[in-house]
């Protein structure tokens, strides 16, 4: 494996951050320290944890950081549902991208777990 920057899940995580920032820039100003901030922090957490895990010493640690990224994706999904329910968002495509990234992360975790068992 190269670096985290070579991983599709990291690249998709970076794009998710950009998309979340764009979507939340349209939220009401009174949400700056609420939903906007929480969504942005959770989004940044996804590629940041992928990068940190990739830099760790071993697959087991990397897998743990991938699980942290999965947790952040679940948080993002929940916050997006809330934003949709209170009419801050009317487009579900962001949630669909979260679901797609979740599947890719789960596949990567399964791949590394299978490689660990072969040793």
N, C-alpha and C positions, 0 to 999 in steps of 0.2 A: 504494500500500500504506500502511496505517496504521502502527501500531507492532507489535512482536513479540507484544504481548498480543492482537492481533486475529487472529493465525494459529492455525488449528486444530491444527497440529503442535505449537506451543508449549503450547497448552492441554492436549493429550493428553500431552505431556511432563511437565507439572506433575502431572497425574493419575497418571502412571506413577511419579513420585517418591513420591507418597502411598501408592500400592499397594506399592511396594518397601519403604518404611519399615514399613508394616503387616505385610507378610510376614516381614521380617527381625526384627521385634520378637519373633517366636516362635522364632527360632534359639537354640541353646544359648548361654549367657553366654560360654563360652570362644571363641566365634566373633566376639566384639565387635570385635577388632582384625584379624580375618581376612576371611572371606567376607562378613560383615555390612557391615563398613566399605567393602570394595571394591565391593559391589553398590550401596550407597547413593551412593558417590562417582560411580560410573558413571551412575547414574540422574539425579543432579543435573546432571551434565555435559550431558545431552541438551537440556533447555530452556535451560540457561545458554548453550550455544553457539548455539542458535537466536537467542536474544536478542542476544548479542554480534554475531553475523553481520548481523542485521537493522539494527543500529545503525552498521554500517560504511559506507564510502563506495563503494557500487557493488555490482552483482549478482555480479560475479566473486568478490569477497571473501565475500559472503553464501553463495554456493554452496560455497566452501571450508569455511565453518563448518558448513554443513549436512552436509557429508561427515564432519566431525569428530563430529557427532551420530550419524551412521550407524555410525561406529566404536564409539562408546559403546554403541549398541544391540546390536552384535555381542558386545561384552564382556558386557553384561547377559545376553544370551541364553546365552552360554557358562557364566556363573556360575550361572544358573538351572538349566541342565542338570546341573551339578555338584551343586547343592543338592538337586535331585530324585533324583539317583543315590545320594546319601548319606542320603536319607530325611529331609531338612529340610523339603522341600516335597512335597506330593502332588497339588497342583492345577496343571495346565498352562495355566490361563487367563491367567496373567501372561505367559507366553511367547507366547501367542496375541496379546495386546495389543502386545507388542514387535514381532511380525511385521506386525501391522496398521499400527503407527506407521512401521515401516521402509518399507512400501509408499507411505504418504502422503508421507514425506520424499523418496523416489525420484521420485514424481510432481511434487513441488514443484521439485526440482532440474531435472527434464526441462523443466518449464514455464519456469523462468528461463533455462535454456540455450537454449531455442527463441526466447525473447525477445531474447537477446543476439545470436543469429545474424541476426536480422531487421534489425539496425542497420547 
